[in-house]
Amino acid sequence: MSDLQTLNSTGWGQVDIAARNRVLRNTYWLLALSLLPTVLGAWLGVATGITRSLSGGVGLIVFMAGAFGFMFAIEKTKNSAAGVPVLLAFTFFMGLMLSRMIAMVLGFKNGSELIMTAFAGTAGVFFVMASLASTIKRDLSGMSKWLFVGALAIMIGGIINVFIGSTVGMMVISVMAIGIFSAYMLYDLKQIIDGGETNYISATLALYMDIFNVFQSLLALLGIVGGEKD
């Protein structure tokens, strides 16, 4: 066997595996860190009521402009030293936007229990998807177009429901979002493990959005079906 063949079968493979593991490890660390600004933003929003007036079309515009603006900035800075601070600023913003729903759920007698249940459920989904991603051998890249279509349908349905205000519509959208973004979680994790995603900031952003959407949808669903009024 030539030196080139030897390096290809051993050295390059080991470097490739080490690089994938490094991206996965850095992604998990940054993902855990990103939850802190989210909690801080949610707490600040609930404590001050700063997002209380962001309802209907106004809230939708603020959320869409802020979220897409931050995501654009993250992609532009992901290879620089500014990437991590911009990502953490985004997660603070998302926590702030989530505070309105959290405040509504806390208005129920069992609000704290519902929030903890949604958190535990989201953690459970992540654990299952991470376990599946590490054991499934087949390529899941073909899922991307179907997941994108599903996410687009949820976004359009959510925008329409902001103006309609249907409880049944919210339940349907929440159930769909839990399914779609759980599958997205599996897809994004598999992309990192297989080396399809090599930037840990982009990887963290993708997983963060999956987790955020699953948690938000679980919380909305639990609030609708399990909220106990005083």
N, CA and C of each residue as an Amber inpcrd file, in Angstrom:
protein
   690
   0.8500000  -1.2010000   0.0000000   0.0000000   0.0000000   0.0000000
   0.8800000   1.2430000   0.0000000   0.5590000   2.2120000  -0.8580000
   1.3640000   3.4330000  -0.9530000   1.1570000   4.3090000   0.2750000
   2.0750000   5.2950000   0.4580000   1.9420000   6.2290000   1.5770000
   0.6380000   7.0130000   1.4910000   0.2450000   7.3740000   0.2580000
  -0.9870000   8.1280000   0.0620000  -2.1900000   7.2940000   0.4830000
  -2.1800000   5.9950000   0.0980000  -3.2750000   5.1090000   0.4720000
  -3.3090000   4.8900000   1.9780000  -2.1260000   4.7720000   2.5790000
  -2.0630000   4.5760000   4.0290000  -2.6250000   5.7810000   4.7620000
  -2.2480000   6.9760000   4.3230000  -2.7430000   8.2020000   4.9570000
  -4.2440000   8.3370000   4.7700000  -4.7050000   7.9450000   3.5820000
  -6.1260000   8.0520000   3.2940000  -6.9490000   7.1170000   4.1700000
  -6.3890000   5.9150000   4.4540000  -7.1360000   4.9270000   5.2250000
  -6.9940000   5.1090000   6.7270000  -5.9860000   5.8540000   7.1520000
  -5.7910000   6.0190000   8.5940000  -5.7860000   7.4840000   9.0060000
  -4.7680000   8.2200000   8.5650000  -4.6010000   9.6030000   9.0190000
  -5.7750000  10.4960000   8.7000000  -6.1790000  10.5450000   7.4100000
  -7.2650000  11.4260000   7.0250000  -8.5670000  11.0340000   7.7030000
  -8.7960000   9.7350000   7.8190000 -10.0210000   9.2770000   8.4760000
 -10.0610000   9.6880000   9.9310000  -8.9130000   9.5820000  10.6140000
  -8.8460000   9.9570000  12.0280000  -9.0390000  11.4620000  12.2000000
  -8.4190000  12.2470000  11.2980000  -8.5840000  13.7050000  11.3560000
 -10.0390000  14.0790000  11.1310000 -10.6770000  13.3980000  10.1630000
 -12.0680000  13.6750000   9.8410000 -12.9730000  13.3810000  11.0360000
 -12.7750000  12.2400000  11.6690000 -13.5720000  11.8660000  12.8380000
 -13.3300000  12.8370000  13.9860000 -12.0690000  13.2180000  14.1870000
 -11.7330000  14.1620000  15.2530000 -12.4000000  15.5170000  15.0040000
 -12.4280000  15.9370000  13.7410000 -13.0500000  17.2200000  13.3940000
 -14.5540000  17.1680000  13.6650000 -15.1830000  16.0680000  13.2940000
 -16.6250000  15.9220000  13.5350000 -16.9340000  15.9390000  15.0280000
 -16.1370000  15.2150000  15.7880000 -16.3470000  15.1720000  17.2380000
 -16.1530000  16.5470000  17.8730000 -15.1870000  17.3060000  17.3400000
 -14.9350000  18.6480000  17.8600000 -16.1230000  19.5730000  17.5770000
 -16.6650000  19.4850000  16.3630000 -17.8340000  20.3010000  16.0190000
 -19.0210000  19.9300000  16.9040000 -19.2370000  18.6350000  17.1010000
 -20.3460000  18.1740000  17.9380000 -20.1720000  18.6320000  19.3820000
 -18.9600000  18.4950000  19.9010000 -18.6790000  18.9020000  21.2960000
 -18.8710000  20.4110000  21.4670000 -18.3200000  21.2020000  20.5510000
 -18.4670000  22.6580000  20.6300000 -19.9250000  23.0870000  20.4770000
 -20.6440000  22.3680000  19.6320000 -22.0710000  22.6700000  19.4480000
 -22.8490000  22.4340000  20.7340000 -22.5960000  21.3200000  21.4010000
 -23.2990000  21.0160000  22.6580000 -22.9880000  22.0490000  23.7310000
 -21.7190000  22.4550000  23.8220000 -21.3360000  23.4590000  24.8170000
 -22.0120000  24.8020000  24.5260000 -21.9740000  25.2130000  23.2820000
 -22.5750000  26.5010000  22.9210000 -24.0970000  26.4470000  23.0450000
 -24.6770000  25.3110000  22.7420000 -26.1280000  25.1440000  22.8870000
 -26.5310000  25.2880000  24.3540000 -25.7660000  24.6550000  25.2480000
 -26.0460000  24.7680000  26.6820000 -25.8860000  26.2150000  27.1460000
 -24.8370000  26.8890000  26.6450000 -24.6000000  28.2840000  27.0060000
 -25.7160000  29.1830000  26.4950000 -26.2510000  28.8790000  25.3130000
 -27.2850000  29.7150000  24.7050000 -28.5950000  29.7030000  25.4780000
 -28.7830000  28.6790000  26.3050000 -30.0110000  28.6110000  27.0970000
 -30.0240000  29.6540000  28.2130000 -28.8450000  30.0760000  28.6580000
 -28.7770000  31.0690000  29.7410000 -29.3500000  32.4180000  29.3190000
 -28.9400000  33.0050000  28.1670000 -29.5760000  34.2440000  27.7260000
 -31.0710000  34.0790000  27.4560000 -31.4680000  32.8890000  27.0110000
 -32.8880000  32.6420000  26.7600000 -33.6860000  32.7430000  28.0510000
 -33.1800000  32.0880000  29.0930000 -33.8470000  32.1480000  30.3990000
 -33.8480000  33.5790000  30.9260000 -32.7340000  34.2800000  30.7640000
 -32.6400000  35.6710000  31.2260000 -33.6390000  36.5580000  30.4830000
 -33.7170000  36.3910000  29.1710000 -34.6610000  37.1710000  28.3800000
 -36.1000000  36.8830000  28.7640000 -36.4130000  35.5980000  28.9840000
 -37.7720000  35.2220000  29.3870000 -38.1070000  35.7950000  30.7530000
 -37.1640000  35.7040000  31.6850000 -37.3880000  36.2500000  33.0340000
 -37.6060000  37.7540000  32.9850000 -36.7680000  38.4510000  32.2060000
 -36.8830000  39.9070000  32.1010000 -38.2270000  40.3060000  31.4950000
 -38.6380000  39.5640000  30.4730000 -39.9150000  39.8620000  29.8270000
 -41.0960000  39.6670000  30.7560000 -41.0620000  38.5890000  31.5400000
 -42.1470000  38.3250000  32.4960000 -42.1360000  39.3530000  33.6190000
 -40.9350000  39.6660000  34.1340000 -40.8090000  40.5760000  35.2730000
 -41.2090000  42.0080000  34.9270000 -40.8740000  42.4500000  33.7210000
 -41.1400000  43.8400000  33.3370000 -42.4130000  44.0110000  32.5230000
 -42.8960000  42.9050000  31.9120000 -44.0690000  43.0020000  31.0500000
 -43.8020000  43.7520000  29.7630000 -42.5250000  43.8200000  29.3760000
 -42.1310000  44.6140000  28.2170000 -42.7330000  44.0990000  26.9060000
 -43.0560000  42.8150000  26.8530000 -43.6110000  42.2490000  25.6190000
 -45.1260000  42.1030000  25.6740000 -45.7340000  42.5910000  26.7370000
 -47.1770000  42.4090000  26.9270000 -47.9890000  43.0440000  25.7980000
 -47.5060000  44.1470000  25.2740000 -48.2400000  44.8630000  24.2210000
 -47.9830000  44.2990000  22.8290000 -47.0560000  43.3500000  22.7280000
 -46.7080000  42.7870000  21.4190000 -47.6590000  41.6570000  21.0540000
 -48.8610000  42.0140000  20.7040000 -49.8650000  41.0150000  20.3290000
 -50.2850000  41.2390000  18.8830000 -50.8840000  40.2220000  18.2870000
 -51.3820000  40.3420000  16.9270000 -50.2970000  40.6500000  15.9120000
 -50.6420000  41.5440000  14.9720000 -49.7360000  41.8660000  13.8820000
 -48.4630000  42.5520000  14.3220000 -48.5400000  43.3930000  15.3610000
 -47.3570000  44.1000000  15.8510000 -46.3220000  43.1090000  16.3830000
 -46.7820000  42.1750000  17.2150000 -45.8820000  41.1520000  17.7570000
 -45.2730000  40.3050000  16.6640000 -46.0740000  39.9720000  15.6550000
 -45.5850000  39.1560000  14.5450000 -44.4840000  39.8820000  13.7800000
 -44.6870000  41.1640000  13.5060000 -43.6980000  41.9500000  12.7670000
 -42.3900000  42.0580000  13.5530000 -42.5090000  42.3710000  14.8550000
 -41.3180000  42.4960000  15.6990000 -40.5510000  41.1780000  15.7430000
 -41.2920000  40.0780000  15.9280000 -40.6480000  38.7640000  16.0140000
 -39.9640000  38.3850000  14.7070000 -40.6840000  38.5210000  13.5880000
 -40.1310000  38.1220000  12.2940000 -38.9160000  38.9720000  11.9330000
 -39.0310000  40.2880000  12.1320000 -37.9230000  41.1840000  11.7950000
 -36.7070000  40.8940000  12.6650000 -36.9380000  40.7270000  13.9660000
 -35.8370000  40.4480000  14.8830000 -35.1890000  39.0980000  14.6240000
 -36.0100000  38.0630000  14.4940000 -35.4890000  36.7060000  14.3130000
 -34.7030000  36.5710000  13.0100000 -35.2850000  37.0120000  11.8940000
 -34.6010000  36.8720000  10.6080000 -33.3890000  37.8010000  10.5150000
 -33.4920000  38.9650000  11.1450000 -32.3490000  39.8700000  11.1780000
 -31.1690000  39.2670000  11.9240000 -31.4470000  38.6780000  13.0830000
 -30.3950000  38.0450000  13.8650000 -29.8180000  36.8290000  13.1320000
 -30.6850000  36.0170000  12.5260000 -30.1900000  34.8280000  11.8310000
 -29.3000000  35.2040000  10.6490000 -29.6480000  36.2840000   9.9640000
 -28.8100000  36.7790000   8.8750000 -27.4500000  37.2240000   9.4200000
 -27.4750000  37.9360000  10.5480000 -26.2320000  38.4170000  11.1660000
 -25.3620000  37.2570000  11.6490000 -25.9910000  36.2130000  12.1790000
 -25.2430000  35.0420000  12.6520000 -24.5230000  34.3560000  11.4980000
 -25.2200000  34.1880000  10.3880000 -24.5970000  33.5480000   9.2270000
 -23.4430000  34.3920000   8.6780000 -23.5600000  35.7110000   8.7870000
 -22.5040000  36.5960000   8.2940000 -21.2730000  36.5950000   9.2030000
 -21.4800000  36.3290000  10.4850000 -20.3730000  36.4220000  11.4580000
 -19.9260000  35.0650000  11.9980000 -20.4480000  33.9800000  11.4560000
 -20.2010000  32.6610000  12.0320000 -18.7340000  32.2280000  11.9840000
 -17.9600000  32.8320000  11.0910000 -16.5410000  32.4810000  10.9800000
 -15.6300000  33.5130000  11.6370000 -16.2180000  34.4120000  12.4240000
 -15.4320000  35.4520000  13.0820000 -15.6560000  35.4020000  14.5940000
 -14.9040000  36.2400000  15.3120000 -15.0180000  36.2880000  16.7730000
 -16.3660000  36.8350000  17.2280000 -17.0690000  37.5270000  16.3270000
 -18.3660000  38.1110000  16.6820000 -19.4970000  37.0910000  16.6220000
 -19.2320000  35.9110000  16.0620000 -20.2830000  34.9220000  15.8510000
 -20.9960000  34.4930000  17.1240000 -20.2250000  34.1480000  18.1550000
 -20.8170000  33.6660000  19.4010000 -21.6140000  34.7580000  20.1070000
 -21.0690000  35.9960000  20.2840000 -21.8680000  37.0630000  20.9180000
 -23.1710000  37.3690000  20.1750000 -23.1300000  37.3440000  18.8340000
 -24.3470000  37.6080000  18.0590000 -25.3670000  36.4940000  18.2880000
 -24.8950000  35.2460000  18.3280000 -25.7900000  34.1180000  18.5990000
 -26.4130000  34.2410000  19.9800000 -25.6260000  34.5990000  20.9810000
 -26.1530000  34.7290000  22.3430000 -27.1380000  35.8920000  22.4500000
 -26.8830000  36.9710000  21.6970000 -27.8340000  38.0890000  21.6630000
 -29.1580000  37.6380000  21.0410000 -29.0610000  36.7930000  20.0300000
 -30.2620000  36.2430000  19.3930000 -31.0600000  35.3920000  20.3820000
 -30.3850000  34.5610000  21.1490000 -31.1020000  33.6990000  22.0970000
 -31.7410000  34.5180000  23.2150000 -31.1260000  35.6520000  23.5820000
 -31.7440000  36.5580000  24.5530000 -33.0290000  37.1390000  23.9610000
 -32.9620000  37.5520000  22.7060000 -34.1430000  38.0860000  22.0140000
 -35.2570000  37.0480000  21.9620000 -34.9000000  35.8020000  21.6650000
 -35.9060000  34.7410000  21.5730000 -36.5450000  34.4760000  22.9430000
 -35.7470000  34.5460000  24.0010000 -36.2910000  34.4070000  25.3430000
 -37.2620000  35.5260000  25.6670000 -36.9110000  36.7320000  25.2350000
 -37.7770000  37.8940000  25.4400000 -39.1110000  37.6970000  24.7150000
 -39.0470000  37.2030000  23.4820000 -40.2700000  36.9570000  22.7120000
 -41.1130000  35.8300000  23.3160000 -40.4460000  34.8740000  23.9340000
 -41.1490000  33.7520000  24.5530000 -41.8410000  34.1550000  25.8540000
 -41.4050000  35.2650000  26.4470000 -41.8920000  35.6570000  27.7750000
 -43.3940000  35.9210000  27.8010000 -43.9530000  36.3580000  26.6900000
 -45.3910000  36.6360000  26.6540000 -46.1950000  35.3520000  26.8530000
 -45.7840000  34.2800000  26.1770000 -46.4720000  33.0010000  26.3520000
 -46.2470000  32.4480000  27.7500000 -45.0120000  32.5800000  28.2590000
 -44.7130000  32.0940000  29.6060000 -45.5600000  32.8250000  30.6420000
 -45.7110000  34.1420000  30.4620000 -46.5280000  34.9290000  31.3920000
 -47.9820000  34.4670000  31.3570000 -48.4820000  34.1500000  30.1710000
 -49.8590000  33.6600000  30.0440000 -50.0260000  32.3160000  30.7380000
 -49.0440000  31.4340000  30.5610000 -49.1160000  30.1090000  31.1960000
 -48.9960000  30.2280000  32.7070000 -48.1490000  31.1440000  33.1660000
 -48.0080000  31.3550000  34.6100000 -49.2920000  31.9010000  35.2340000
 -50.1840000  32.4070000  34.3960000 -51.4810000  32.8690000  34.8850000
 -52.3970000  31.7280000  35.2980000 -52.0730000  30.5070000  34.8720000
 -52.8360000  29.3260000  35.2970000 -52.3880000  28.8990000  36.6900000
 -53.2790000  28.2450000  37.3830000 -52.9580000  27.7760000  38.7320000
 -51.7970000  26.7920000  38.7170000 -51.7220000  26.0020000  37.6860000
 -50.6470000  25.0140000  37.5580000 -49.6110000  25.4310000  36.5190000
 -49.4470000  26.7390000  36.3320000 -48.5640000  27.2570000  35.2950000
 -47.1280000  26.7890000  35.4130000 -46.5830000  26.8260000  36.6300000
 -45.1920000  26.4040000  36.8390000 -45.0030000  24.9350000  36.4700000
 -45.9890000  24.1040000  36.8040000 -45.9160000  22.6740000  36.4740000
 -45.9430000  22.4660000  34.9610000 -46.7590000  23.2580000  34.2600000
 -46.8420000  23.1310000  32.8030000 -45.5140000  23.5000000  32.1510000
 -44.8810000  24.5420000  32.6600000 -43.5840000  24.9610000  32.1120000
 -42.5360000  23.8800000  32.3400000 -42.5000000  23.3030000  33.5230000
 -41.5400000  22.2380000  33.8240000 -41.8190000  21.0010000  32.9840000
 -43.1050000  20.7100000  32.7540000 -43.4700000  19.5640000  31.9170000
 -43.0080000  19.7830000  30.4760000 -43.2070000  21.0060000  29.9670000
 -42.7620000  21.3230000  28.6080000 -41.2430000  21.2280000  28.5020000
 -40.5550000  21.6990000  29.5410000 -39.0850000  21.6290000  29.5560000
 -38.6130000  20.1780000  29.5640000 -39.2280000  19.3570000  30.4310000
 -38.8550000  17.9450000  30.5200000 -39.1750000  17.2120000  29.2200000
 -40.3080000  17.5410000  28.6160000 -40.6840000  16.9200000  27.3550000
 -39.7110000  17.2580000  26.2470000 -39.2890000  18.5210000  26.1840000
 -38.3250000  18.9520000  25.1720000 -36.9800000  18.2590000  25.3790000
 -36.5470000  18.1690000  26.6420000 -35.2880000  17.4790000  26.9550000
 -35.3680000  16.0090000  26.5520000 -36.5350000  15.4010000  26.7710000
 -36.7360000  14.0070000  26.3950000 -36.6600000  13.8060000  24.8910000
 -37.2800000  14.7170000  24.1420000 -37.2340000  14.6520000  22.6790000
 -35.7940000  14.7760000  22.1900000 -35.0510000  15.7240000  22.7790000
 -33.6560000  15.9130000  22.3720000 -32.8270000  14.6650000  22.6590000
 -33.0180000  14.0620000  23.8200000 -32.2690000  12.8520000  24.1820000
 -32.5660000  11.7140000  23.2000000 -33.8400000  11.5370000  22.8600000
 -34.2230000  10.4720000  21.9290000 -33.6290000  10.7240000  20.5530000
 -33.7230000  11.9590000  20.0740000 -33.2060000  12.2750000  18.7420000
 -31.6820000  12.1770000  18.6840000 -31.0090000  12.5890000  19.7600000
 -29.5480000  12.4750000  19.8070000 -29.1330000  11.0030000  19.7950000
 -29.8750000  10.1700000  20.5080000 -29.5830000   8.7320000  20.5340000
 -29.8110000   8.1070000  19.1630000 -30.9080000   8.4890000  18.4990000
 -31.2020000   7.9630000  17.1670000 -30.1470000   8.4130000  16.1600000
 -29.7470000   9.6770000  16.2490000 -28.7650000  10.2200000  15.3050000
 -27.4310000   9.4960000  15.3960000 -27.0820000   9.0470000  16.5910000
 -25.7950000   8.3630000  16.7780000 -25.8460000   6.8850000  16.4020000
 -27.0560000   6.3520000  16.2230000 -27.1780000   4.9220000  15.9020000
 -27.6290000   4.6580000  14.4620000 -28.3930000   5.5830000  13.8890000
 -28.8710000   5.4030000  12.5140000 -27.6970000   5.5320000  11.5400000
 -27.5430000   4.5670000  10.6640000 -26.4260000   4.5590000   9.7140000
 -26.7860000   5.1720000   8.3670000 -28.0470000   5.1690000   8.0020000
 -28.4490000   5.6440000   6.6860000 -28.3700000   7.1620000   6.5960000
 -28.2100000   7.6330000   5.3680000 -28.1320000   9.0740000   5.1010000
 -29.5380000   9.6680000   5.1660000 -29.6950000  10.7480000   5.9520000
 -31.0050000  11.3760000   6.1280000 -31.1270000  12.6920000   5.3670000
 -30.1730000  12.9770000   4.4840000 -30.1910000  14.2610000   3.7780000
 -31.4410000  14.4420000   2.9300000 -32.0480000  13.3300000   2.5120000
 -33.2690000  13.4060000   1.7060000 -34.4540000  13.9700000   2.4600000
 -34.3600000  14.0190000   3.7940000 -35.4540000  14.5610000   4.6010000
 -35.5770000  16.0710000   4.4820000 -34.5090000  16.7350000   4.0640000
 -34.4440000  18.1980000   4.1640000 -35.5760000  18.9040000   3.4310000
 -35.8820000  18.4870000   2.2090000 -36.9060000  19.2020000   1.4410000
 -38.2900000  19.0130000   2.0440000 -38.5600000  17.8070000   2.5690000
 -39.8700000  17.5680000   3.1850000 -40.0040000  18.3260000   4.4980000
 -38.9320000  18.3860000   5.2530000 -38.9440000  19.1350000   6.5040000
 -39.1140000  20.6290000   6.2410000 -38.4630000  21.1170000   5.1920000
 -38.5930000  22.5350000   4.8460000 -40.0280000  22.8700000   4.4660000
 -40.6450000  22.0080000   3.6810000 -42.0490000  22.2220000   3.2870000
 -42.9480000  22.2190000   4.5200000 -42.6960000  21.2770000   5.4300000
 -43.4850000  21.2070000   6.6620000 -43.3080000  22.4450000   7.5160000
 -42.0670000  22.9060000   7.6590000 -41.7950000  24.1090000   8.4610000
 -42.4310000  25.3360000   7.8250000 -42.4000000  25.4090000   6.4870000
 -43.0170000  26.5300000   5.7830000 -44.5310000  26.5330000   5.9830000
 -45.1430000  25.3420000   5.9340000 -46.5880000  25.2310000   6.1620000
 -46.9540000  25.6750000   7.5760000 -46.1320000  25.2980000   8.5500000
 -46.3730000  25.6990000   9.9400000 -46.2620000  27.2150000  10.0880000
 -45.2490000  27.8080000   9.4520000 -45.0540000  29.2530000   9.5490000
 -46.2380000  30.0030000   8.9410000 -46.6850000  29.5650000   7.7630000
 -47.8170000  30.2160000   7.1000000 -49.0870000  30.0410000   7.9340000
 -49.2850000  28.8090000   8.4400000 -50.4540000  28.5500000   9.2830000
 -50.4230000  29.3860000  10.5540000 -49.2290000  29.5320000  11.1390000
 -49.0890000  30.3290000  12.3570000 -49.3870000  31.7940000  12.1130000
 -48.9350000  32.3230000  10.9760000 -49.1980000  33.7280000  10.6340000
 -50.6930000  33.9620000  10.4460000 -51.3440000  33.0450000   9.7360000
 -52.7930000  33.1660000   9.5230000 -53.5370000  33.1090000  10.8510000
 -53.0990000  32.2030000  11.7320000 -53.7920000  32.0190000  13.0050000
 -53.6020000  33.1990000  13.9550000 -52.5440000  33.9800000  13.7610000
 -52.3570000  35.1890000  14.5730000 -53.5570000  36.1170000  14.4050000
 -54.0650000  36.1860000  13.1800000 -55.1840000  37.0890000  12.8890000
 -56.5390000  36.4210000  13.1240000 -56.5900000  35.0940000  12.9700000
 -57.8500000  34.3790000  13.1970000 -58.0810000  34.1410000  14.6850000
 -57.0210000  33.7560000  15.3880000 -57.1170000  33.5110000  16.8280000
 -57.8730000  32.2440000  17.1800000 -57.7310000  31.2060000  16.3530000
 -58.4340000  29.9430000  16.5920000 -57.6660000  29.0480000  17.5660000
 -58.3480000  28.6020000  18.6210000 -57.7210000  27.6840000  19.5820000
 -57.4400000  26.3380000  18.9390000 -58.3900000  25.8460000  18.1400000
 -58.2100000  24.5700000  17.4380000 -57.0430000  24.6820000  16.4580000
 -56.9750000  25.8160000  15.7740000 -55.8670000  26.0410000  14.8450000
 -54.5280000  26.0350000  15.5610000 -54.4790000  26.6570000  16.7410000
 -53.2500000  26.6690000  17.5300000 -52.8520000  25.2610000  17.9540000
 -53.8400000  24.4400000  18.3250000 -53.5520000  23.0610000  18.7190000
 -52.9870000  22.2620000  17.5460000 -53.5860000  22.4140000  16.3740000
 -53.1260000  21.6820000  15.1860000 -51.7120000  22.1110000  14.8160000
 -51.4660000  23.4180000  14.8200000 -50.1370000  23.9420000  14.4830000
 -49.0980000  23.4710000  15.4960000 -49.4660000  23.4500000  16.7710000
 -48.5360000  23.0180000  17.8230000 -48.1510000  21.5560000  17.6610000
 -49.1380000  20.7080000  17.3780000 -48.8720000  19.2730000  17.1810000
 -47.9810000  19.0660000  15.9620000 -48.2890000  19.7790000  14.8820000
 -47.4600000  19.6770000  13.6680000 -46.0320000  20.1430000  13.9360000
 -45.9020000  21.2510000  14.6810000 -44.5760000  21.7990000  14.9630000
 -43.7470000  20.8480000  15.8140000 -44.3660000  20.2030000  16.7850000
 -43.6410000  19.2400000  17.6220000 -43.0940000  18.1060000  16.7610000
 -43.9170000  17.6080000  15.8390000 -43.4810000  16.5260000  14.9690000
 -42.3980000  16.9550000  13.9950000 -42.6110000  18.0870000  13.3120000
 -41.6700000  18.5600000  12.2910000 -40.3260000  18.9290000  12.8980000
 -40.3400000  19.6760000  14.0090000 -39.0670000  20.1460000  14.5650000
 -38.3510000  19.0720000  15.3860000 -39.0730000  18.0520000  15.8250000
 -38.4000000  16.8810000  16.4060000 -37.6330000  16.1490000  15.3100000
 -38.2700000  16.0150000  14.1330000 -37.6000000  15.3810000  12.9970000
 -36.4290000  16.2440000  12.5180000 -36.6100000  17.5660000  12.5480000
 -35.5190000  18.4740000  12.1810000 -34.3330000  18.3080000  13.1370000
 -34.6420000  18.0790000  14.4110000 -33.6050000  17.8750000  15.4160000
 -32.7590000  16.6530000  15.0530000 -33.4360000  15.5730000  14.6740000
 -32.7430000  14.3560000  14.2510000 -31.8930000  14.6360000  13.0220000
 -32.4690000  15.3320000  12.0500000 -31.7530000  15.6500000  10.8100000
 -30.5190000  16.5010000  11.0920000 -30.6680000  17.5470000  11.8950000
 -29.5450000  18.4570000  12.1680000 -28.4390000  17.7640000  12.9540000
 -28.8080000  16.9340000  13.9050000 -27.8110000  16.1830000  14.6680000
 -27.0590000  15.2040000  13.7600000 -27.7950000  14.5460000  12.8680000
 -27.1680000  13.5870000  11.9440000 -26.2220000  14.3000000  10.9790000
 -26.5860000  15.5250000  10.5880000 -25.7160000  16.3110000   9.7110000
 -24.3740000  16.5920000  10.3820000 -24.4170000  16.9160000  11.6720000
 -23.1750000  17.1900000  12.4120000 -22.3420000  15.9200000  12.5400000
 -22.9950000  14.8330000  12.9300000 -22.3010000  13.5570000  13.1410000
 -21.6840000  13.0440000  11.8440000 -22.3820000  13.2350000  10.7160000
 -21.8880000  12.7440000   9.4290000 -20.9150000  13.7110000   8.7510000
 -20.7090000  14.8920000   9.3600000 -19.7920000  15.8500000   8.7780000
 -20.4150000  16.7800000   7.7590000 -21.7470000  16.7690000   7.6570000
 -22.4270000  17.6580000   6.7170000 -22.4390000  19.1020000   7.1770000
 -22.3160000  19.3190000   8.4730000 -22.2310000  20.6700000   9.0370000
 -20.9210000  20.7790000   9.7970000 -20.0630000  21.6980000   9.3780000
 -18.7270000  21.8050000   9.9560000 -18.5290000  23.0700000  10.7880000
 -19.5290000  23.9400000  10.8340000 -19.4290000  25.1630000  11.6180000
 -20.3130000  25.0320000  12.8540000 -19.7060000  25.0820000  14.0400000
 -20.4850000  24.8130000  15.2520000 -21.4600000  25.9330000  15.5890000
 -21.2380000  27.1370000  15.0830000 -22.1960000  28.2240000  15.3320000
 -23.4610000  27.9990000  14.5010000 -23.3030000  27.6320000  13.2440000
 -24.4570000  27.2960000  12.4040000 -25.1870000  26.0830000  12.9530000
 -24.4320000  25.0900000  13.4180000 -25.0240000  23.8870000  13.9890000
 -25.8240000  24.2200000  15.2490000 -25.2630000  25.0890000  16.0820000
 -25.9570000  25.4910000  17.3090000 -27.2400000  26.2470000  16.9830000
 -27.1780000  27.1390000  16.0070000 -28.3680000  27.8930000  15.6090000
 -29.4820000  26.9550000  15.1590000 -29.1450000  25.9730000  14.3400000
 -30.1410000  25.0270000  13.8370000 -30.7780000  24.2420000  14.9850000
 -29.9460000  23.6990000  15.8760000 -30.4690000  22.9170000  16.9860000
 -31.2500000  23.7850000  17.9680000 -30.7790000  25.0000000  18.1820000
 -31.4870000  25.9160000  19.0860000 -32.9030000  26.1910000  18.5760000
 -33.0420000  26.4340000  17.2790000 -34.3590000  26.6910000  16.7100000
 -35.2560000  25.4700000  16.8150000 -34.6820000  24.2790000  16.6350000
 -35.4610000  23.0470000  16.8040000 -35.9880000  22.9470000  18.2270000
 -35.0980000  23.1300000  19.1970000 -35.4660000  23.0190000  20.6090000
 -36.4680000  24.1020000  20.9930000 -36.2320000  25.3260000  20.5450000
 -37.1240000  26.4410000  20.8610000 -38.5350000  26.1580000  20.3580000
 -38.6380000  25.6950000  19.1170000 -39.9580000  25.4450000  18.5340000
 -40.6810000  24.2780000  19.1920000 -39.9380000  23.2320000  19.5490000
 -40.5660000  22.1020000  20.2510000 -41.0620000  22.5550000  21.6240000
 -40.2260000  23.2920000  22.3670000 -40.6210000  23.7610000  23.6980000
 -41.8230000  24.7010000  23.6220000 -41.7650000  25.6650000  22.7100000
 -42.8590000  26.6250000  22.5790000 -44.1680000  25.9310000  22.2060000
 -44.0900000  24.9630000  21.3030000 -45.2900000  24.2490000  20.8560000
 -45.8420000  23.3630000  21.9700000 -44.9570000  22.6920000  22.6970000
 -45.3970000  21.8850000  23.8380000 -46.0700000  22.7530000  24.8960000
 -45.4730000  23.9070000  25.1710000 -46.0210000  24.8070000  26.1730000
 -47.3890000  25.3300000  25.7570000 -47.5260000  25.6840000  24.4890000
 -48.8160000  26.1620000  23.9860000 -49.8750000  25.0680000  24.0870000
 -49.5010000  23.8560000  23.7040000 -50.4420000  22.7330000  23.7430000
 -50.8450000  22.4030000  25.1700000 -49.8840000  22.3800000  26.0750000
 -50.1790000  22.0890000  27.4790000 -51.0480000  23.1810000  28.0930000
 -50.7980000  24.4290000  27.7030000 -51.6030000  25.5230000  28.2140000
 -53.0500000  25.4280000  27.7700000 -53.2530000  24.9720000  26.5300000
 -54.6120000  24.8590000  25.9920000 -55.3860000  23.7100000  26.6280000
 -54.7230000  22.5560000  26.7170000 -55.4440000  21.3630000  27.1850000
 -55.3270000  21.1050000  28.6860000 -54.3070000  21.7000000  29.3340000
 -54.0890000  21.3660000  30.7510000 -54.0650000  22.5380000  31.6930000
 -54.2870000  23.7530000  31.1760000 -54.2590000  24.9340000  32.0380000
 -55.4380000  24.9820000  32.9970000 -55.1500000  25.1500000  34.2680000
 -56.2000000  25.2160000  35.2910000 -56.3750000  26.6520000  35.7550000
 -57.5670000  27.1950000  35.5180000 -57.8330000  28.5680000  35.9320000
 -58.1940000  28.6230000  37.4080000 -57.8430000  29.7500000  38.0320000
 -58.1520000  29.9330000  39.4560000 -59.6620000  30.0090000  39.6700000
